[in-house]
Amino acid sequence: MAALAVLAWLAVGGVGGPLVGRLSEVATNDNANFLPPSAESTAVSKLVQRTTDTQTLPYLVVVERTSGLTPADLQAVQGWVAGIPDLKLADPTRTVGEFLEAPPTAAIPSQDKQAALVPVAFLADQAEVTIKGDTALYAVAQALRESAASSLGASGLTVHVTGAGGFFADFIIAFSGIDGILLLVALGVVFLILLIVYRSPILPFAVLITAMFGLSLAALVVFPLAKNGAISLSGQSQGILSILVVGAATDYALLLVARFKEELHDEESTWAAMKRAWRAALEPIAASAATVVLGLLCLRLSDLGSTKGLGPVGALGIVGAFVASLTFLPAVLLLIGRRIFWPQTPRVDHVHSADAVGTRGVWGRVAGLVGRRPRRTWVITLLALLACAAFLPTLNARGIAQSDLFLTKVDSVTGQEVLARHFPAGSGSPVQVAAPESKADAVVQVLGATKGVSNPQVGLVPGQPPKVVDGQVIVQATLDAAADSVEAEGTIETLRASLDKVGTDVLVGGTTATNLDVRLASERDLKLIIPTILGVIFVVLMLLLRSVIAPLVLVAANVLSFAATMGVSAIAFNHVFGFPGSDPSTPLYGFVFLVALGIDYSIFLMTRVREESRTRGTRPGILVALAVTGGVITSAGIVLASTFSALAVLPILFLVQIAFIVAFGVLLDTLVVRSLLVPAVSYDLGDRIWWPVGPPRSGRHAPGSEPVTDIHARLGDTTPG
């Protein structure tokens, strides 16, 4: 059976492995992934699509000479503009002109005569066309940049390609090779940690192969679903999927391997040892996977497409990790047997796991501390966590400018800065208002009277009559502030309030309105999804622990841990790293990963507490469980924190912040919450922790058969209290 299981997984890896590398083919990173379906900006966007024959993504080519553009410069720029449609792409049979709505016309000089702006309208429905392995969106941006640098740069002009097309092209660069780079970094870090933990050259490979097979299984399902539009996969979700599967599979593997090694000290037969280990590990691993899967599926309640899409993608990844850890890994452990732990091969010496508590190891001393001073331990820990959580209100999650999305200097960001210096900051990202045709003039008057808004016009093209769709037209205007700034969002809020007096059927959209609606939707998601996730986790824990008090303690402890983590993150982001702010969805993503994943370690601890309490009683069971599981749970936490840290290799602010939040939060959960707060509170409560069912009982021994004093003595302390 073990050999058949391995062969079956080899088949899964053979088919699903290549799909892991092809996930980027079915990932989308356009604005449709972020628009809230019920928002004003979404309704306006749909009307704009109906009023134009084609949808475009604009590249804004900015040409600058700080000493002033000369007539010769303008002539050279105009000559370059005329040649844009004939520019060759990586495939010499394809040209830029094939992907443009119309050939660009003239360069628009700035009022200060130091810059010129060339709008280039790219056909949005051609963005995913592949040219020599690259998307057409990226290929055209590169062709514009390379051509401008060679033909205009030689004369001292600086040229940048920005606008929506330029930003998306730079995102493609940032996410290029996400599968390979991210996986290599994550697997390399995990391998080193496992090597240190096990001091075995064989076992880490078995664990990492398990993780890769789990990812292959997930890809087998995610790829076709994303390809057929059943789920939404973004580059962001794609990166998180890899990290999530590797981290979860390694955590589950550590727990199973630790129990298997324990049983090998008591069983000659590896089959008998695996049977007992598998049964003991199944409940906590299944409960852990269930909390994460259900927590992720709660993201389906989100009003944002990108957040909603991560739910099923991440859940399928966890299922893949769960199945691989409980089928492939046990089969490998059985086939190789004790030799997999070489050179520290466990022998049958009947040294039970509980007997290991008698050592003076670090976790024996931690258990002794909790047993001697439980109330002092949890009170001090609680105060420390509350002090960290006090800084949570200082976290700036109102959103960030588009130019701050990247941590490295990219051409589109530089171009946006140049554009803002010489043109109205909102150029290229107009505010768009959908209104009944009869109210168009009133809308123009309101726009013209609003501070921070200029050049209102009816219709999308100046000088042409507006297209009327179902009695509605589009009115456009330019914002004086940068489209992605807080000032611009304030202007949109003012406009909406003013235009509501014209009519409730007058809707405000455009780039800035979309950013505002995304932030408002994120705030709504926080209020809805966080309580839902907590409720789901509480129910899972009640079913697992057959108690009400224990789940309350675990959930409260992990919520406090999350608040403390976000407080420390606020300090780090504001004063250490100097980040300009955070995406509105950052707190929600941090909560999902920290509470759903962080609760794992408390689950691993408390299921062992319940097991030990059957024969020892609650308080001795807590001390034994803490001492016995300390090493493996700490290793699992370090592995998961290190795995998520791999996200920091991508130069995207959101992912770097998520990497810090999850890594720090997991270590806090592992080293403080699970090690001190939860066991100390549980010890202080005693048998009340199992209310209302009461302490678990075993027919072999009465609960409490091993006095607490004996446990303390074996932990190296004879004065419990």
Buried (B, 14 or more C-beta within 10 A) or exposed (E): EBEEBBEBBBEBBEEBBEBBEEBBEBBBBBBEBBBBEEBBBBBBBBBBEEBBEEBBBBBBBBBBBEEEBEEEBBEBBBEBBEEBBEBEBEEEEBBBEBBBBEBBEEBEBBEEBBBBBBBBBBBBEBBEBEBEEBBBBBBBBBBBBEBBEEBBBEEEBBBBBBBBBBBBBBBBBBBBBBBEBBBEBBBEBBBEBBBEBBEBEBBBBBBBBBBBBBBBBBBBBBBEBBBEEEBBBBBBBBBBBBBBBBBBBBBBBBBBBBBBBBBBBBBEEBEEBBBBBBEBBEBBBBBBBBBBBBBBBBBBBBBBBBBBBBBBBBBBBBBBBBBBBBBBBBBBBBBBBBEBBEEEEBEEEEBEBBBBBBBEBEBBBBBBBBBBBBEEBBBBBBEBBEEBBEBBEBBBBBBBBBBBBBBEEBBBBBBBBBBBBBBBBBBBBBBBBBBBBEBBEBBBEBBEEBEBBBBBBBBBEEEEEBBBBEEBBBBBBBBBBBBBBBEBBBBBEBBBEBBEEBBEEBBBBBBBBBBBBBBBBBBBBBEBBBEBBBEBBBEBBBEBBBBBBBBBBBBBBBBBBBBBBBBBBBEBBBEEEEBBBBBBBBBBBBBBBBBBBBBBBBBBBBBBBBBBBBBBBBBBBBBBBBBBBBBBBBBBBBBBBBBBBBBBBBBBBBBBBBBBBBBBBBBBBBBBBBBBBBBBBBBBBBBBBBBEEEBBEEEEEEBBEBBBBBBBBBBBBEEBE
